[in-house]
Amino acid sequence: MPVADESVFWLTIAELSAKLRAKEFSCVELTRAFCDRLERYAPRYNALATPLREEAIRKAKDVDGDLKRGRHRSPVHGIPYGAKDLLAYPNHPTTWGAKPYAGQVFDAPATVLRKLDSAGAVLTGKLAMVELAGGGGYLYPSASLQGPGLNPWDTSKWSGGSSSGSGSAVAAGLTTFAIGSETSGSILTPAAFCGLTALRPTYGLVSRAGAMALSWTLDKLGPMCRSVEDCGLVLQVISGKDGDDPGSAGKSYYYAPQFTRKFSDLRVGFAPSDWDSLPSPDARTPLQAALDAFKTMGLQWKEVELPAFPYGPVLSMVLGGEAASVFEELITSGKVDELADKTQIAGLKSYLDISARDYLRAMRVRTLIQAEIRKMFYDVDVLITPTRSTAASGANEPLRSRAGAAPAPTAPSSGSPRGLREHVPAMNLAGYPALTMPCGFAGALPLGITLLTRPFNENTLIALGLAYQSNTDWHKRHPKV
Amino acid sequence: MVRVNRRQLTGALLAGAAQLNAQTPAAQQAVPQDADQMLAEARRQVAANRSSLHRFPLPMSTEPASAFKAS
């Protein structure tokens, strides 16, 4: 039976899995339908780096064999997905979104892709990204081999970066979920701009072996999905100890939101100034409504603000110091000049100015940041804040992102309350997990709200997210493709 | 245990806030077009980050946030 109904492309992992098991269609039929759709529509959003149809169909045949024998390997068994093109996949180019690496081919898959393969998930394509995950600080969304990531909700707008193709592909129903990466904002930003639910795991929970390194002490991989449940199911598959990743925390994640503390025992920190200072009234109303929805859940509330630290400069120095080492050969050979974005080229070159003393000073301030953020969580269990203060900007508009992989958040001006607005650099420096969920629209463009918690406490985020999504339908909305 | 008083933290924060404000969308800023100018601007940014961090009070006993493990 062919996949006849377009609604299939918007189903969650659990919904698709149930249909596969009920034999409403075979995995080969499902995979063919997703490959057709990905190859047909992804170019519209500059979202596709490499289609993997042949490999996907081969995998789908294996899955059908398993299903015939009644074998169900995991919750993602038979589910089509895409991966950011910084993850190694054998016998095909892994370009890191950058011209100097356009012909790069690896022999072995990244650990996350190997784990997903063992779990029976079907990789249908490598997805576009900002070149080198934007590590040099890009000025234009066009900083990518595939061109600017375009937003399925409005193709004149940016999809966000640096996991731009992952954001567009899931939003447009070209794949059921995607794997993105975050150094500082590269999962949260495209997820918020494209209306996805996504999880940035605790540093070290998901192996980065086989992923492009930008900053060894900041890089994380995580799921970009249609729902909170999907994020939990994918995280369960991709997490775990890996001797091939020196940053691996040696911990696993099990999807078990039912065992988290009662909501009445959870203390949630928020900063009223985060909402009061939103630049656009279009964004203020839906984001305020999202906060109000959480306030009906019987949680304990406490006003908080981030400890006072120069998060931007610390993040820039750590990322820049590590990226200068990772990309030293690219920079000194002059091949860096082949990158698409001139600001990024200059940024990477400037990182060679960072001395060991500068880097170590930043890493020492980072120790203080970790200590103060740990103390902050003595009084709260979860933080809540807008993911970004605005919806997506124009696809041709310049950005100013000198601090890493995504445009910098709006920093508090001197004298105004700090709130939690610098959560992206602060919580990435501290290695804490985050969950972003769609929570409304500013005009036609999605907005996101973020929950943050202590390291390795992802189930608390998932439990709160599930409760929010059971009362709202923002995550079920999708653009016309 | 490291101790930093509130006044020291506030001073450092203001330096950081000024730095982050320099990262707001370029539409509000003059964007250098020439490659040499861009490199000079990027280097200025690194220098600005360096001075922000050097204004931040850092107790001598604070170790970097990375750990060497014998194995």
Contacts between the chains, C-beta under 8 A, distances in Angstrom:
chain1	res1	chain2	res2	distance
A	137	B	42	7.6
A	139	B	26	6.1
A	139	B	31	6.8
A	217	B	65	7.2
A	217	B	66	6.0
A	307	B	9	7.2
A	308	B	6	7.9
A	308	B	9	4.1
A	308	B	10	5.8
A	308	B	12	6.8
A	308	B	13	3.7
A	309	B	9	7.3
A	309	B	12	6.8
A	309	B	13	6.6
A	309	B	16	6.5
A	309	B	56	7.8
A	310	B	12	5.6
A	310	B	13	6.6
A	310	B	15	5.7
A	310	B	16	2.5
A	310	B	17	7.8
A	310	B	19	6.3
A	310	B	52	4.8
A	310	B	53	6.8
A	310	B	56	6.1
A	311	B	16	6.3
A	311	B	20	7.3
A	312	B	16	5.9
A	312	B	19	5.1
A	312	B	20	3.9
A	312	B	23	6.3
A	312	B	49	7.8
A	313	B	15	7.7
A	313	B	16	5.8
A	313	B	19	4.9
A	313	B	48	7.5
A	313	B	49	3.9
A	313	B	52	4.0
A	313	B	53	5.6
A	314	B	16	7.9
A	314	B	53	6.8
A	316	B	45	7.5
A	316	B	46	7.7
A	316	B	49	4.9
A	317	B	46	8.0
A	317	B	49	5.3
A	317	B	50	7.4
A	317	B	53	6.3
A	320	B	46	6.8
A	320	B	49	7.9
A	342	B	35	6.2
A	342	B	38	5.7
A	343	B	31	8.0
A	343	B	38	6.0
A	343	B	42	7.5
A	345	B	35	7.4
A	345	B	38	7.6
A	346	B	35	6.9
A	346	B	38	3.9
A	346	B	39	4.4
A	346	B	41	7.0
A	346	B	42	4.1
A	347	B	42	5.0
A	347	B	45	7.9
A	349	B	39	5.7
A	349	B	42	6.9
A	350	B	39	6.5
A	350	B	42	3.5
A	350	B	43	4.7
A	350	B	45	6.9
A	350	B	46	5.0
A	351	B	46	7.2
A	353	B	43	5.7
A	353	B	46	5.0
A	353	B	47	7.6
A	354	B	46	6.2
A	354	B	50	8.0
A	358	B	49	7.9
A	358	B	50	5.4
A	358	B	53	7.1
A	360	B	64	5.3
A	361	B	53	5.1
A	361	B	54	7.2
A	361	B	58	6.8
A	362	B	53	5.8
A	363	B	64	3.6
A	363	B	65	5.0
A	363	B	66	5.9
A	364	B	58	5.7
A	364	B	62	4.6
A	364	B	63	6.8
A	364	B	64	5.2
A	364	B	65	7.4
A	365	B	53	6.2
A	365	B	56	5.6
A	365	B	58	6.4
A	365	B	62	8.0
A	366	B	64	7.3
A	366	B	65	3.9
A	367	B	2	7.7
A	367	B	62	5.3
A	367	B	63	6.2
A	367	B	64	6.5
A	367	B	65	4.5
A	368	B	2	6.0
A	368	B	4	6.7
A	368	B	58	7.6
A	368	B	62	6.3
A	369	B	65	7.9
A	370	B	65	6.0
A	371	B	2	6.9
A	393	B	25	7.3
A	397	B	25	7.4
A	397	B	27	6.6
A	398	B	25	6.9
A	398	B	26	4.1
A	398	B	27	6.2
A	398	B	31	6.1
A	399	B	25	6.2
A	399	B	26	6.7
A	400	B	22	7.9
A	400	B	23	5.1
A	400	B	24	5.8
A	400	B	25	5.2
A	400	B	26	4.3
A	400	B	29	6.8
A	401	B	23	6.7
A	402	B	22	7.6
A	402	B	23	5.2
A	402	B	42	7.6
A	402	B	45	5.3
A	403	B	20	7.6
A	403	B	23	5.7
A	407	B	23	7.6
A	407	B	25	7.1
A	408	B	20	5.8
A	408	B	23	3.7
A	408	B	24	7.0
A	409	B	20	7.7
A	410	B	24	6.8
A	411	B	16	7.7
A	411	B	17	5.2
A	411	B	19	7.9
A	411	B	20	3.1
A	411	B	21	5.3
A	411	B	23	7.4
A	411	B	24	7.5
A	412	B	17	5.7
A	413	B	17	6.4
A	413	B	21	6.5
A	414	B	14	5.0
A	414	B	17	5.6
A	414	B	18	7.1
A	418	B	13	7.2
A	422	B	20	7.1
